[in-house]
Amino acid sequence: MEREPDVLILGAGVIGLCCAYYLLQSGHSVTLLDQGAPGSGSSHGNCGTITPSHAPPLAKPGMVGQALKWMLDPAAPFYVKPSLDPALLSWLLGFASRCAWPAFERGLRAKAALLKTSRGAIESLCRDERLDCEFAARGHLTVFKSQQALDAFAWWPKALAEVGTVVEALDGQALRQREPALRDDVIGGFDTPGDAQFRPDRFVSELARRVVEMGGGIETGFEIAALKRNGETVRVHGPRGARGGRHVVLALGAWSPLLSRSIGLRIPVQPGKGYSITTEPPARAARVPIVCREKSIAITPWRSTYRIGSTMEFAGYDASLNRRRIEQLVASASEYLVEPIGSTRLEEWYGWRPMSVDDVPIIGAAPGFRRLWLATGHGMLGMSMSAGTGQMIEAMVTRRAPEIDPTPYSPGRFV
């Protein structure tokens, strides 16, 4: 009988692979299980930015009122499809209760600590392992067309300054000098020079390659039917049989709450559906990543491709590509860029991000277990938080103190 690994990781997306990498580095044997290929879930269509500047949580004062207005428009940046689903309604009530400044401040500090740790770790990982993923430390622009919207965003640089993130205010002329692809009616915004970028698909594929080279196993095509308690951890059951490990890490993203129900865990995560469109670069392509703030869309340029993405749609696990949302991405980009996309569309994509109820990741031992670990709830920032999460899981499995305080991410905070 084949010996079971020290650590069995469920999910071979960017979070699961980073957990595997750091666990292998510290001498653990590791196997990952995934229904698809590594990184084929929400990791695939990500915009590939590494952004400590995105530390402010989604749950903040005023968000509930804005969300209610947006519910009237299915193409809005944040849309909740009317539903009587008890899990979604419970999540929405929990989210609304956290839209207050004290909760916002706690979430800001927690996300900032993990994002900064992960930013440095990702750069070191790409450099030390020579990962061919177009990593570049170019900063990140946040731009506006409306003075009213820019003025209303004054809280953002102040919040980032509180957690030590550098923000540089730029007027329209300075922005166009920094990024000539912007239209003349972009009136101002910010540069966050500590941010970076990479190709998310290449980062994941390169990381999977290194995990295998280091002795890790990746079993694809494994459908997880149920989890069953096995002492302090669980065993995984599916059509191919059962799998186990001394420790099990649940890194299944938006699928985490569905699988955890079979062992009585209630993980407050909802699938937040996002969209992206990838094209060849336009003739006047942007040179650095950009967020067009009023429309809440992100643009990332790479050497041979170009991606526009974002939006947040709470509609359960609806497995359809909303054509209206795809075209809205292009229409929104055209308001900020001289040339919004390339002439050849290479891919239109959607995927589900794991949105925790407080927009802070859930990392640590599952309540009632000592060797079942959760690594989920990263929302839109799975790429940005991946390496830091992997380091934290490795430290906890090895029974030593993580580099940053794990308390704000503990699954026990919801009990």
N, C-alpha and C positions, 0 to 999 in steps of 0.2 A: 504494500500500500504506500502511495506517495506521501511523503511527510508534508504536513500542513505548514504554512509559513508563520513566521513570528507575527506578521501583520497582513491581514487581508483588507484590501481597500476596495470599496464599492464605488465605482465611477472612475473613468479614465479621462476626465476632462482636465482642465488646467489645475484645479485644486487637488484632485486625486494624484496627478502626476508629480506635483511639487511635494506633496506629502511623501510619495514614494521615493523621490530623489533624496530628500534629507534623511529619511529613515535608512535607506541603503547606505548613505554616507557614514552613518553612525554604526553600521554593522548588522542591522536587522535584515532578515530575509523577508521579501515582500512579493505579493501577488496582487494584481489589479483585475477586477472583473468589470466588463462593460457590455451592454447590449450591442453597441455600435463600435465604430473605429475610434481610437483615441481622439478626443477633441471634436467629435462630430455633433455635440449638443450646442449649448449656448456659447461655448468657447469659439465655435467656428465663425459666426457672423459678427463677432465683436469688432469694435472700431480700433482696437489695439493701442489705446493710450494708457500710459502709466501715470496716474494723476493724483498726487497728494492734494492738489487743489480741489478735488471733489470730496473733501472730507465733510462738508456740511450735510447733515442728513436730510432726506426727503421730507420727513415729518418735522414741520416747523410751523410756528404761528401763521395763520392766514391760508395754509394749504387746503384746509377743508372747504372753505368758501370758494377758493379757486377751482377745486376739483368738482364742486357742485355745478359751477358755471360750465365747466368743460364737458360735463355729462350730457349736455344738450348737443354736443358736436362730436360724432364718432371719429372725426379726423384730428381731434385735439391732441396735444402732446401727452396729456395724462387723461386716460379715459377708463371709466368703470362701466362695464356693460351691466344694465339692470339685471339682477339675479336674486333668487331666494336661496341660494346655496348657503347653508348654515356656516360652513368653514369660512367662506368669503365674508359674510356678514360679521362674523366674530372678528376676523382680521381687520376689517374696516373700522369697527368700533375701537379695537385696540390701537390702531394707527391714529385715529382721531384723538384718543385720550393722550397721545404723546406729542401732539402738535402744540406744545407749550415750551417756553424758553428754558426752564430747568432741564427737561428731557432733551431738548435740542443741544444744550451745552454738554451734557453727558455723552450724547451720541457723537458730537463733534470731536471731543477729546479722544474717544475710543477709536473712531475711524482714522483720525489723524495719526495716532501712534502706530497703528497697523500699516497704514499707507506709507508712512515714511520709512519704517523698517523694511517693508517689502520693496520700495523703490530702490534702496541701496542693494538689497539682496538680488534683485532681478538683474541689475547692471553687473554685479559681480558674477552671477551665474552665467550670463551671456558671454562675458569676457573670459572667465576661467575655463568654461566648457566649450568655448568657441562655437556657440550656437549660431547658425546661419539664419537669422530671423530679422535682419535689417533694424537692429536696435539703434536708436539715435536719441541723443539728449538735446532736443531742439526747443524745448519749452512748449507752450500751449496758449493759444489766444482765445479770449472770450469777448465777443463783439456784439454791438448793439446798433440798431437803426433809429431808435426812439430815445430822445433825451429823457422823457418821462420814465421809460423802462430802466435806463441807466441810473437815473437818480434813485429809483425804487430799489436798486440792487446795491445800495451803499452799505448795507449790512454785511455783504459777502466778503469784501477785502478786510473789513474789521474782524470778522469771525476767523478768517485765515491768519491774520496777524496774531490773534490770541494763541494760536497753536504753532506759531513760528514758521509759517509758510510765506515766502516772499511773493508779493503781488505788485506789479508795476502798472500804474494807470497810464493809458495812452489816448491821445485824441485821434480823430479820424486820419489826419495827415500822417501822424507817427505810425498808426496801424498800417496804412498803405505802404509806407516805407519798409516796414517789417514784412508785410505780406501784400505784394502788388496785385494779387488776384482778387482782392476785395473791391467792391463797388464804391463809387464816390459818395454814395449816400449812407455809408457806414460812418457813424458820427463819433464813436469812441468805444473804449473797452479796456481790457486788461491783458497783460502778459504774465504768465506764471512760469518763470524760467527753470524751475526745478522739475517740471514735468518732462516725460519722455514718451517714446513710442516704439513699437515693433510690429512685425507682421504676426498676428495671433495664430494663424494656421501653421506658420513655420515654427514659431516658438513651441507650440504643442508637439508638432511632429519631431522636432529636434530633441525636445525633452523626453519624448517617448523612446527615441533611439538611445539616448543616454541611459535611461532607466533599464532597458534591456541589456545594454553593454555592461552595466554595473551588476548584472545578475538578477534583476527583477523580472517577474513574469507578467505578461499582459494577456488575459484570455478574453477575446472578443466574441460577440455573438452569444453571450451568456444572458439569458432572460431570467431576472430575479422574480420568482413568483411570491415568495414569502420569506420573512425572517422568523426564526424561532429561538427563544431564549436558550442559552447554553451556559448556565452558571453566571459568571460575571460579564459574559459577552453574548454573542448570537452565532447561530449557524445560518447559512444562506441556502435556500432551496429553490430549485428551478427544474425545467425539463431535462437538463443535463446531469441532475443529481444534486448533491449537497456539497458545500464548500465551507471551510472554516479557517480560523487562525487563532493564535493566542490572543491577539488583539484584532478588532475589526474597526475600520474607519468608514463611516458613512459619508461619502462625498458625492451625493447624487443630485446636487443642485435642486432644481424645482421639483424633482421627483421624490425628494427626501421625505416630505410629510406623508405621501401615499404609502411608501414601503414601511415606514415606522409604525403605522397603525397596527400592524399584525403583532407587535410586541407591546402595545399599549402606550406608545409614546405619542405625544401631541406636539408636533413641531410647528410653531406659528409662522409658516412660510406660505406665500401664495405665488403662483406663476405670473410674473409680469412680462407680457409678450412684447418683444421688441422686433424691429425690422431694420434691414440694411439693404443697400443696393451697391454692387461693385461693378465698376466700369474700367475701361482703359483710361489712363490719365488724359484730361482735356489738354488742349494746346496751351492754355493759360492756367495750369494747375496750381493749386495752393502748394506752398513749400513746407508749411508747418500745420499741425492739427489745429482745428478751429471749432469752437462751439458758437453757434448762432443763437444767442440767448432767448430772444423773444419767441422763436419757433422751437427751441429745445432740440436742435439737431446737431450732430457732430460730423465733422469731415476730416478724414485722415488720408494723406497722400503717401504712397510708397513708390518704389522705383518703377514698377511696371503696372501697378493697379492703383485704384482710387476708390474710396468707400465713403458713402453717406449713410448714417444710421441714427438710431435712437427711437423715440416714442415709447410710451408705457401704456399698455392696454391690459386691464384686468378682465379677462373673459374666460377664466378657467383654462382648461387644456384644449381649447379650440384649435384643431389642426388644419387651419386653412390660411392661405396667404391673402390678406386683405389688399386688393389691388388699389383701393383708394389711399391707403396709408403709404404704399410704395410710391405712388405718384405725388403724394403730398411731400415726401422727402425731397423730391426733385424740385417741386414748385417752391418749397421753402428755401432751398439752397440758392435758387435763382434770384432771390431777393437780396442776397449778400455777396454773391460771387459774380464776376464778369462772365465766367463760363462755368456753370454749375457741375456738369458731369461730362465724361467722355462720350464719344459717339457710339461706342460698342458696349452694350450691357453684357457683363460676364456672368452675373449671378444676382438673383433676387432672393432674399432670405428672410425667415422669421425664426425666432426661438424664444424659449421661456427663461427669464432670469429668476433666480430664487430670492424673492423679496421678503425679508424678515419684517415683523410687525413694527420694529423700531428702527429699521434700516441700519442695523449693526449686525455683523456676522455672528453666527452661532458656532462657537469653537470650544470643544472641551468634552469631558465625560458625560454621557447621557445620564439623566437622573435615574438612580436605581441600579446603575451599572458601574463597574470599575475599569472594564476593558473594552467597552464600546464607546467609540469617540465620534462626535459629530463635527463636521467641517462643511457648513452650508450657510445659506442666508446672505451671500455676498452681494446680492442685488446686481447692479450694473457694473460692479467693480471687481469681479472675480479675477480678471487679468491683473489689475493693479495690486490686489491683495494676495495673489497666489503664493509667492515665495515666502512672505511673512507668515501666512497660514501654515505652510509646510513646515517651517522652522518651529512654530508653536506646537504643532501636533507631535513632531519628533521629540521635542523637549518633554512634553507631558507623557508620552508613551515610555520614554526613557526614565521617567520619574525624577526630573530635575526642573528647576525654575526656568520658565521661558525668559527671553530677553526683555519682553514687555509684560506688564501685569495682565494675566489672563482673565481677571475678574469681570471686566465689562462685557466679555464675549461668552461667559459661561452659560450653558443651556439651563442651568438652575435658576437663572434670573426670572424665568417665566413660571416657575413652580409656586 
